[in-house]
């Protein structure tokens, strides 16, 4: 795994992408529903929502600068005649 701005065009590792996508699809909506129904002040709800959006944005930003090591090419392939 490599980290850097030169990795922007290289896809992030599959496991990392799946974890971030699962957070976006499942965890974030469930958390927002829980916060919306919680008996806390509206100011606290807004603050928690802002923190959640910030963390999610950081995860997506990390995905763009994280890259995979190139896979070694298999030179032992048989050639077809």
N, C-alpha and C positions, 0 to 999 in steps of 0.2 A: 504494500500500500504506500502511495506517495501522497504528499500534501504540498500544495503550492499553486500559485496562479497559472503556472504552465500546464496544470491538469484540468483547466476549464473545459476543454473539448473531450476529455477522457471520462467515460462514465464511472461513477462511484461504485464501490463494491456492491454486489447484488444484495447481500444481507443488510447493509446499511440502508439501501434504497427501500427495501421491503419494510424495515422497521419504521422509517420515517413515513412511508405511505400508510402503514397501519395506524400510526399515531394520528395522521390527518383524517383518515376515514372513520376510525372507530373511537379512539380515546378522546380527541378534541370535542366532537359533538356530545359524547357522553358527559364529559367534564362540564361543558357549557350548560347542558340540561341540569346537571346537579347543582351548579352555581345558581342558575336561574330559579330553582325551587328552594334553595337554602334560605332559612329565616335570618338573613344578615342584611345590613344596610345596603342601599343601592351604590353608595360610594365604594364600599368594599367589593361588591360584585364587579364594578367597572375596573377597579385596580387588579383584581384577579384575572379578568379578561385581558387586560393590557399585558400582564406578565405572561400569560399563556401565548398570546400573539407574538411577543418578543422571543420567547424560547423556540417557538415553531419557526420563526424567521431565521434564527441562528442555525437551527438544524438544517434548513434548506440551503443556507449559505455555505455551510460546511460541506454539504453534498456536492456543491459546484467546485470546490477546491480540493476535494478528495479524489484521487484516481487510483486505478488498479495498476499493479505491475503488469507489464506486457506478458502475455502467455508465451512460453517458448514454442517455437515452430517445430513441428514434427518432421524432421528431415528423413526419417526412415520410411516414408510412404513409398509403396511400390509404384513405379511408373507404368502407365498403360501403354502398350504398343499398338 
